[in-house]
Amino acid sequence: MGASVPPTVTDEELDQHVAELILKEAKTKATNYSKGCMRAYIPKPGYTDSNAPRTNKSFLNSLVKNANMHNKVVLQTQADAAEQVKEVYKSKDYFHMASRAQNRILFERSRHG
């Protein structure tokens, strides 16, 4: 991506150099900010960073499609599970109500006769 570092440069020297570059850029932006507010941090029109990698649009499209398919599968699985739970509750309620009704009938029969 960028220039390679000669082997004679130590990690500390490289860190110091990078820190100085960051500080210099921050001071420049702070000065520009005091002159023109947020425009200091917005890239100028037509500005392109030649070192920046290009956007891999096909990869991003594929990623979004895969995420959407996964989400559809998850939602369908959740809907199926909810439907199964509803069916279980319905069947339990039905049998519970039928059992109570049958017990009531038996109780009434035993009382009357």
C-alpha positions, -999 to +999 in steps of 0.1 A: +000+000+000+025+026+011+063+029+010+083+002+026+104+009+057+141+003+056+153-024+080+176+001+097+146+021+111+136+009+146+101+004+158+104+034+181+116+057+153+088+046+131+063+051+159+077+086+165+075+095+128+039+083+125+030+102+157+045+133+142+026+129+110-007+124+128+000+154+150+009+176+120-023+166+102-043+172+134-028+207+138-035+215+102-071+204+105-076+223+138-063+255+122-086+250+092-115+242+115-110+275+133-112+292+100-141+273+083-157+249+108-165+214+096-152+219+061-117+212+075-127+175+080-146+171+047-125+160+017-124+185-011-145+177-042-127+155-067-102+144-040-092+107-043-066+089-023-045+070-048-033+046-021-069+037-010-081+003-022-110+001-046-144-009-034-151-045-043-188-040-052-194-076-062-181-089-029-204-064-010-234-073-031-227-110-025-223-103+013-256-084+014-275-111-006-261-138+017-271-119+048-306-113+035-310-150+026-298-160+061-322-135+077-351-149+057-342-185+068-340-173+105-373-155+103-390-185+086-375-209+112-388-186+140-423-184+124-424-222+120-414-227+157-440-202+168-467-220+148-456-253+164-459-238+198-494-225+190-504-259+178-491-275+210-510-250+232-542-254+211-540-292+215-533-290+252-562-265+257-585-287+237-577-318+256-577-299+289-612-284+281-625-318+269-612-335+300-629-309+322-661-312+303-660-349+306-653-347+343-682-323+348-705-347+330-694-376+351-698-355+382-733-344+373-743-380+365-729-392+398-748-365+417-781-372+400-780-407+398 
